[in-house]
């Protein structure tokens, strides 16, 4: 098992603009081990996927629960794990710093802090405070004994707040504050992806969502992307298969939906080996 500093160093090396890697999002230790066995170079947690394992909606997990989850998943794989740390589980710079400080002790190679408030009426944190929060998180990340790759997230597009110009201005401010990686989930098309990548001097993570699923990794490379994430898509896809299979069994009393399970079970066990 590599040490945490070795995982952090490996994670940093993966971030090459124009040569993106896919950071698959795991929702528990089992899915993390399977994804590693399938060849993933690095993993990320998914806040919505983990919340689902607890029977909750996204943002329904406390900081202590999230960090215990990070420790469990990071300890179960040999590859770097970055965590979705939501908004740092609080609105103040001190909250963001405290979350990164504790997260850096769990075996994580990195993690993200977003600029959401959890207030549906006013979901995006004021820009000046958002920058202060990233600055505090950067300070905590740099003080981490094992190292820590900090991703700063501008969430306005997901909430219908602000245009692309405003999102880019936030990302530029986060970069100036010292963030290692920049992330604006909800980019509407490849033109927006190119605009972001060409406007900042730090590696950019892109969430493959909505219209972006029509593009391949070569197109994202040409746009200047460094990292591609999947969010909760794999988790909800897995639970979607559960719904489809169980619905037929419970409704019809037919077990045909289980045909092929033996082969899939073997593939999963092979990936875990």
Secondary structure by P-SEA (a helix, b strand, c coil): cccaaaaaaaaaaaccccccccccccccaaaaaaaaaacccbbbbbaaaaaaaaccccccccaaaaaaaaaaaaaacccbbbbcccccccccaaaaaaaaaaaaacccccccccccccccccccccaaaaaaaaaaaaaaaaacccbbbbbbbbcccccccccaaaaaaaaaaaaaacccbbbbcccccaaaaaaaaaacccbbbbccccccccccaaaaaaacccbbbbcaaaaaaaaaaaaaaaaaaaaccccccccaaaaaaaaaaaaac
